[in-house]
Amino acid sequence: MSDVPTEEEMAEIAGTAGEGAPRIILCECFARDGLQHEERTVPAEAKIAMIERIATCGFRRIEITSFSHPTHVPQFADAEQVLRGVRRRPGVLFKATCPNPQAVKRALAAREGGWGPEEISLLVSASEGHTRQNLRRSRAEQWANVAEMAALARDAFVMVGTISVAFDCPFDGPTAPERVLEDAQRFAELGVTRIAIGDTIGSATPPRVRDLIGWLHGALPTATFIAHFHDSRGTGLANTLAAIEAGLTHADTSLGGTGGHPAKIAYGEGFTGNTCTEDLAMALAAMGYETGLDLAALREAGLAAEKLLGRSLGSRTLRMAAG
């Protein structure tokens, strides 16, 4: 007998949301962030099949690949093949990560060919130490890169700016909220008004999240902030819910809590994982939030992700489904 609530039970748990219920947009990141550090390269055909399955769950934003150089990230040597193979759907944005101007040019070429992404993400680190370790350049050099990328992409894509180590840096210590706001404002000045707040080492706590998000909302009300939390200390779900309760309407998640830093990256504190999509979606439904997601289809997608990777993942909801 399954422990998963029936639709009727879920309606009772959540109460009747009714018209005007809060709408939360989850971006499913399994195919990019979730797979980035997998030791085994997943075939393009399998990625395409998973993305198709994910799309049937009702996601409006799906991160599907990266234009990282294949030498550095072999998992995405098939970026163009995956983009060509995924069927487009009205109202769904497919996102690709672009680490440098050359990556944006590849995205533009794909777009001109009629099979490129609708959305791209650009990255900065809020600390000098993490920038030099992760990107091998200074913050000033990275911001010059981002300015060039934004100028190239402005008329072609929805742009998302990600601010890494927004709470703490493993090299420089706590990140000042003023630095996060400074970076958010710089993104906005470049025309990038969707801004992901990244808890890269998973050290945030709900009170810190509420304080930072509330402050950012007040200081930059024209931006759409996105929660991107890692689960290093088991607080990814709690922190994402705290961000939503503080006013965020967008969050990045990954099936089974996949992704994060691999164990070989010492500062990442092991295989950290992202906030788990299935568990967050179930919690939001119980709290009366509308996500537009089919929870049954989402559980099936999570089970398919486990089968693809050949191991059990970190979703509590999947264990419920197997009860």
Disulfide bonds with the S-S distance in Angstrom:
none
